[in-house]
Amino acid sequence: MRIGAENGNMWVVETESEEETRWLGEQLGVLLQDGDVIALVGSLGAGKTRFVQGIARGMGIQRPVTSPTFVLMNVYVAADGRTLCHVDCYRLTDAVEEGYALGLDQAFRGDAVCVVEWAERIRPLLPADRLDVFIDVVDDHRRRFRFLAQGPQARQRLASLRSRVKSSE
């Protein structure tokens, strides 16, 4: 894992395998609390679902986590009662309108941790305080994660994530 640029709102880190991508997600998952929203942006095959699998593992979710591409949303409950709402907006035709119809705007303001794949498609529905995660494919194995904290709660999660990852090096 390679750690890159950072400031209070932004952090760049590069993973070198699918397992490192899951591990990075796991480090974030341990920190997430009810009401947190993680907005994922990346191309097909960038590693969004692998990252969410790590988040789920960090939250203590035992069930296998799969992409909700065809069902739009999967809900998982951790042993401690926290809920992970995993949304995939790829197949939405009129994403914002359908997102409102599905109640996503309300889900993002609820009691679950929400992670959204293809979040750029429903940006107007996303809460102002969220952690945007841009995932770029570097090569067949490496992925570059650019975390951008939007709001005070997201800045706190990002600061905690940076500390957690750096302390494990």
C-alpha positions in Angstrom: 0.0 0.0 0.0 1.3 3.4 -0.9 0.1 6.6 0.9 0.1 9.8 -1.1 -1.1 13.4 -0.8 -3.2 14.5 2.1 -4.8 17.5 3.7 -7.7 17.9 6.1 -10.4 17.1 3.5 -8.5 14.9 1.1 -6.3 11.8 1.1 -4.8 9.6 -1.6 -3.8 6.0 -1.1 -2.9 3.2 -3.6 -3.7 -0.4 -3.0 -1.7 -3.2 -4.8 -4.2 -6.1 -4.7 -7.8 -7.0 -4.2 -7.1 -8.0 -0.6 -5.4 -4.6 0.1 -8.5 -3.0 -1.3 -10.7 -5.1 1.0 -8.4 -4.3 3.9 -8.6 -0.6 3.3 -12.4 -0.9 3.3 -12.3 -2.9 6.5 -10.3 -0.1 8.2 -13.0 2.3 7.2 -15.8 -0.1 8.2 -14.6 -0.3 11.8 -15.0 3.5 12.1 -18.4 4.0 10.4 -21.4 5.0 12.5 -25.1 5.2 11.8 -25.9 8.0 9.4 -22.5 7.9 7.6 -22.7 8.0 3.8 -19.9 6.8 1.6 -20.2 7.8 -2.1 -18.2 5.6 -4.4 -17.2 6.7 -7.9 -15.2 4.5 -10.3 -15.4 2.7 -13.6 -16.6 -0.9 -14.1 -14.0 -3.2 -12.5 -12.4 -0.4 -10.4 -12.9 -2.3 -7.1 -16.0 -0.6 -5.7 -17.7 -3.9 -4.5 -14.3 -5.2 -3.2 -14.0 -2.1 -1.1 -17.6 -2.5 0.2 -16.8 -6.1 1.1 -14.1 -4.8 3.3 -16.4 -2.2 4.8 -18.8 -4.9 5.7 -16.1 -7.1 7.2 -15.0 -4.1 9.3 -18.5 -3.6 10.5 -18.6 -7.3 11.6 -21.0 -8.5 8.9 -20.6 -12.2 8.3 -22.8 -12.6 5.2 -21.2 -12.6 1.8 -21.5 -9.1 0.2 -22.4 -9.0 -3.5 -23.0 -6.2 -5.9 -26.6 -5.0 -5.9 -26.5 -4.1 -9.6 -29.7 -5.9 -10.5 -31.6 -5.4 -7.2 -30.4 -1.8 -6.6 -29.9 -2.2 -2.8 -28.7 -4.9 -0.4 -29.1 -4.5 3.3 -26.9 -6.2 5.8 -27.1 -6.3 9.6 -24.0 -6.6 11.8 -23.9 -8.5 15.0 -23.8 -5.2 17.0 -27.1 -4.1 15.2 -25.6 -1.6 12.8 -27.1 -1.7 9.3 -25.2 -1.4 6.1 -27.2 -0.2 3.1 -25.3 -1.0 -0.1 -26.8 0.8 -3.1 -25.8 0.5 -6.8 -27.1 3.2 -9.1 -25.6 1.9 -12.3 -28.8 0.5 -13.8 -31.1 3.4 -12.9 -32.4 5.0 -16.1 -33.3 8.4 -14.7 -31.2 8.0 -11.7 -32.2 11.1 -9.6 -35.9 10.6 -10.3 -35.8 6.9 -9.6 -33.6 7.5 -6.5 -36.3 9.8 -5.1 -39.0 7.2 -5.9 -37.0 4.6 -4.1 -36.6 6.9 -1.1 -32.8 7.0 -1.3 -32.7 10.6 -0.1 -34.5 9.5 3.1 -32.3 6.4 3.5 -29.2 8.6 3.4 -30.6 10.6 6.4 -31.5 7.5 8.4 -30.0 5.2 10.9 -27.9 3.0 8.6 -24.4 3.3 7.1 -25.0 3.8 3.4 -22.5 3.0 0.7 -23.4 4.0 -2.8 -21.8 2.7 -6.0 -22.1 5.0 -9.0 -22.9 7.8 -6.6 -22.2 10.5 -9.2 -25.5 9.5 -10.9 -27.5 10.6 -7.9 -25.4 13.5 -6.6 -28.4 15.8 -5.8 -29.8 13.2 -3.4 -26.6 12.7 -1.4 -26.3 14.5 1.9 -23.9 17.4 2.2 -21.9 15.6 4.8 -20.5 12.5 3.2 -17.2 10.8 2.3 -16.6 10.7 -1.5 -14.3 8.0 -2.6 -12.9 8.1 -6.2 -11.4 4.8 -7.3 -9.0 4.8 -10.3 -7.6 1.8 -12.0 -3.8 2.1 -12.2 -3.2 -1.3 -13.6 -4.5 -4.9 -13.4 -3.8 -5.0 -9.6 -3.3 -1.5 -8.3 -6.1 1.0 -7.5 -5.8 4.6 -6.5 -8.3 5.8 -3.9 -8.9 9.5 -3.5 -10.9 10.2 -0.4 -12.6 13.6 -0.2 -14.5 14.6 3.0 -17.5 16.7 2.5 -18.5 18.0 5.9 -17.4 17.7 9.6 -18.5 14.1 10.2 -16.8 13.0 7.0 -13.6 14.9 7.9 -13.6 13.1 11.3 -14.0 9.7 9.7 -11.2 10.5 7.2 -8.8 11.6 9.9 -9.5 8.5 11.9 -9.0 6.3 8.8 -5.7 8.0 8.0 -4.5 7.4 11.6 -5.6 3.8 11.6 -3.9 3.0 8.3 -0.7 4.8 9.2 -0.5 3.1 12.6 -0.7 -0.4 10.9 2.3 0.2 8.6 
